[in-house]
Each structure stands twice: as C-alpha cells, then as structure tokens.
Amino acid sequence: MNSIKFIVPLLVASMIFILIPACAPAEPAVVEEPVVEEPEVAEEPEPIEEPPVAEEPVVEEPEVIQEPEEEAVLEEEAELLWVFEPEERLNSIAASPDGETMVVGGYLTTYTHLLYDGTIIDVNTSHSHSVDVIDFSPDGSVMGVGLGVYGAWLIDMSGDSEPLQLHGGYEGRLAFSPAGEYV
C-alpha cells in the first residue's frame, strides 16, 4: 500500500506535466499567403519573311465625281419648306409623276400646289363630296379622284375638257394601270 501512496502522486505529477503544455495558449499560427504565379508571356514568334512577289502594275480606276449639292443634301437634316393649313379636314394626297405638283383632297375641294414652295396653283371646288382618293395617270395628263359618295371622276389636267364621271355610288377607290391604259 505504501507503494500506491508513492505511485499515485507520481502519476498525478506526470499527468500535470503532460497536460500543462496542452492547455497553454497556443501561439497564433502564421498563415502563408498563397503565391500567385503570373503566367509566363509567350514570346512573340519572329515574323516569317515571305519571298518577294512580283508587283503587278497598278491600274488606276477613274474617280467618281459627286456633285457637292447631292452630298450636302444627304448629310443635312430634313428642312420644312412649307405648310398647308386648310380650313377643312384633308383626306388624300398625291404627287404628280413629274414631281412638280402635289394635289391634296378635302371636303368638296382639291388643292394643287407647287412642290418646291407650296404655292397653290389651282383650287377645284366642283367635287360633290369629300375627295378620298387621288391618283395620276403615268404621263400626268389625267387626275383621277375617288369621292366618298358619288363615285370616281377623271379630270383633264390641262383644263381643256369637262370632268368625266366613271361611275356613281359609294365606291370611289381608283388607280391607273402602270401604262395608263386602264383605270
């Protein structure tokens, strides 16, 4: 029993010596940052020299000369040239084939304007109803008008003959054939 009294304190002391370092606060571990290696840049290959090629004679193409006015028109913004403000509502519009005049149709009336400045050159008040459709023959000599009521009419643009009524009724739509032979 005497030996137990001697062995037990020895075991307790050895346990204390073993556990003391384990319970001691640990020093903070040094964390090494990962080293990022930059990718190696490949050296540019040396250019391969191509064998000289026989030069072909240079053929000069003729220069295309553009008129400055056309170029300026394309680069500029659209400009309002004129405004037509009728007293009544407008129903239809058509430009003549030659591009010089424009006819606007309203109630009982058509107005013929010069396109370049808007000057009214003719006012026709002989229509019996609103002018819903306007079309020109390909040569511009005849204007067809379709009325909301009372059919379709042909009007000689020279003014030498009376308007010709194609038909009466509620259908006033009309158009000229491309050659101008039919309406």
Summary of the structure (lengths in Angstrom):
residues: 183
radius of gyration: 49.1
end to end distance: 139.0
largest distance: 154.1
contacts: 351
relative contact order: 0.09
helix: 16%
strand: 25%
